[in-house]
Amino acid sequence: MTQLKTAGAASFQGRIITVNNTVKWIALQAKAEYDQSGIPLKYLGTIADVTLEKQKERHKEDFISIASHELKTPVTGLKASLQLLGRLMDNQDQ
């Protein structure tokens, strides 16, 4: 947490493993409070369980990835058909 020493504040997100081997995501925010001479007196902060938010974010990314892939497949076929029709029309014009 060198951010606390240099900037006086820090934030962090990471995974932890609980005693029952469950993986949890946490978000930590902290701020230093200084005395009049600039020496840190204490650090105040919060730790929040953001596991549910991370899971929702992952599900959203997975959905977008799958939807994107599924949409590309028919669009690619349609594009190829249109190109073929364009070539056929060009050949008839000649």
DRENDREN-523771 format. One record per residue (C-alpha): y, z, x; residue in one letter; residue number from 1. Coordinates in pm, 1 decimal. Example, Ala and Ser with C-alpha at 12.3 -4.5 7.8 and 13.67 -1.06 7.14 Angstrom:
<site <-450.0 780.0 1230.0> 'a' 1> <site <-106.0 714.0 1367.0> 's' 2> 
//
This chain:
<site <0.0 0.0 0.0> 'm' 1> <site <251.8 -104.0 259.8> 't' 2> <site <464.8 -238.8 -27.4> 'q' 3> <site <545.1 121.0 -119.7> 'l' 4> <site <671.9 192.0 230.6> 'k' 5> <site <875.8 -126.1 268.1> 't' 6> <site <993.6 -212.0 -83.8> 'a' 7> <site <962.8 123.6 -256.6> 'g' 8> <site <740.5 -22.8 -528.1> 'a' 9> <site <399.2 -181.5 -554.5> 'a' 10> <site <174.4 -349.9 -805.8> 's' 11> <site <-191.7 -436.9 -775.4> 'f' 12> <site <-473.3 -575.9 -988.6> 'q' 13> <site <-833.4 -552.8 -885.3> 'g' 14> <site <-1188.6 -475.7 -982.3> 'r' 15> <site <-1360.9 -142.3 -951.0> 'i' 16> <site <-1720.4 -41.9 -1007.9> 'i' 17> <site <-1765.6 273.3 -1211.8> 't' 18> <site <-2033.3 536.3 -1148.5> 'v' 19> <site <-2261.0 367.7 -1405.1> 'n' 20> <site <-2222.9 29.6 -1222.7> 'n' 21> <site <-1986.6 -119.9 -1480.5> 't' 22> <site <-1721.8 -354.3 -1344.8> 'v' 23> <site <-1370.4 -276.9 -1468.6> 'k' 24> <site <-1038.9 -446.2 -1397.0> 'w' 25> <site <-742.4 -218.9 -1332.0> 'i' 26> <site <-369.7 -276.2 -1293.4> 'a' 27> <site <-175.6 -31.2 -1080.2> 'l' 28> <site <202.2 1.5 -1061.0> 'q' 29> <site <377.0 256.9 -842.2> 'a' 30> <site <726.7 344.9 -732.2> 'k' 31> <site <852.1 576.4 -460.9> 'a' 32> <site <1113.2 843.4 -523.0> 'e' 33> <site <1324.9 934.5 -220.8> 'y' 34> <site <1533.1 1231.7 -118.4> 'd' 35> <site <1897.8 1193.4 -15.1> 'q' 36> <site <1805.5 1104.0 341.8> 's' 37> <site <1569.5 825.3 232.2> 'g' 38> <site <1243.3 1006.3 290.8> 'i' 39> <site <983.3 948.9 16.3> 'p' 40> <site <931.9 1265.1 -188.2> 'l' 41> <site <666.2 1137.1 -423.6> 'k' 42> <site <506.1 828.1 -567.6> 'y' 43> <site <494.8 777.9 -943.3> 'l' 44> <site <275.3 523.4 -1108.3> 'g' 45> <site <32.2 414.0 -1371.1> 't' 46> <site <-317.5 278.3 -1372.6> 'i' 47> <site <-429.7 77.5 -1673.2> 'a' 48> <site <-768.5 -66.6 -1768.3> 'd' 49> <site <-705.1 -440.1 -1817.5> 'v' 50> <site <-1070.5 -542.0 -1846.1> 't' 51> <site <-1036.4 -672.1 -2202.7> 'l' 52> <site <-732.3 -883.1 -2112.6> 'e' 53> <site <-915.9 -1030.5 -1812.1> 'k' 54> <site <-1217.1 -1114.6 -2030.9> 'q' 55> <site <-992.1 -1286.1 -2287.9> 'k' 56> <site <-820.3 -1481.0 -2011.2> 'e' 57> <site <-1159.3 -1590.9 -1874.1> 'r' 58> <site <-1282.4 -1698.5 -2220.2> 'h' 59> <site <-963.0 -1897.9 -2274.2> 'k' 60> <site <-1002.2 -2074.1 -1937.8> 'e' 61> <site <-1368.0 -2151.1 -2012.7> 'd' 62> <site <-1279.1 -2290.9 -2356.6> 'f' 63> <site <-1003.7 -2511.9 -2216.4> 'i' 64> <site <-1234.9 -2638.5 -1943.1> 's' 65> <site <-1513.7 -2723.7 -2189.2> 'i' 66> <site <-1275.2 -2879.4 -2443.4> 'a' 67> <site <-1111.1 -3087.6 -2171.4> 's' 68> <site <-1448.8 -3214.7 -2051.2> 'h' 69> <site <-1567.4 -3294.0 -2404.4> 'e' 70> <site <-1247.5 -3486.2 -2482.3> 'l' 71> <site <-1260.5 -3688.7 -2160.4> 'k' 72> <site <-1606.4 -3829.2 -2233.7> 't' 73> <site <-1521.8 -4022.2 -2555.9> 'p' 74> <site <-1178.7 -4119.3 -2424.0> 'v' 75> <site <-1340.0 -4274.3 -2115.9> 't' 76> <site <-1576.8 -4479.4 -2334.4> 'g' 77> <site <-1290.5 -4589.8 -2557.2> 'l' 78> <site <-1080.9 -4687.7 -2255.6> 'k' 79> <site <-1365.7 -4899.2 -2115.6> 'a' 80> <site <-1412.6 -5071.4 -2453.6> 's' 81> <site <-1041.8 -5149.8 -2477.7> 'l' 82> <site <-1041.1 -5293.7 -2126.3> 'q' 83> <site <-1339.9 -5512.5 -2212.9> 'l' 84> <site <-1169.2 -5633.4 -2532.7> 'l' 85> <site <-853.4 -5707.4 -2333.6> 'g' 86> <site <-1051.3 -5921.2 -2086.6> 'r' 87> <site <-1225.6 -6105.9 -2368.2> 'l' 88> <site <-891.4 -6182.2 -2532.5> 'm' 89> <site <-749.4 -6303.4 -2199.4> 'd' 90> <site <-1050.5 -6536.0 -2152.7> 'n' 91> <site <-1006.7 -6683.1 -2502.5> 'q' 92> <site <-639.9 -6756.4 -2434.0> 'd' 93> <site <-730.1 -6971.4 -2132.0> 'q' 94> 
//
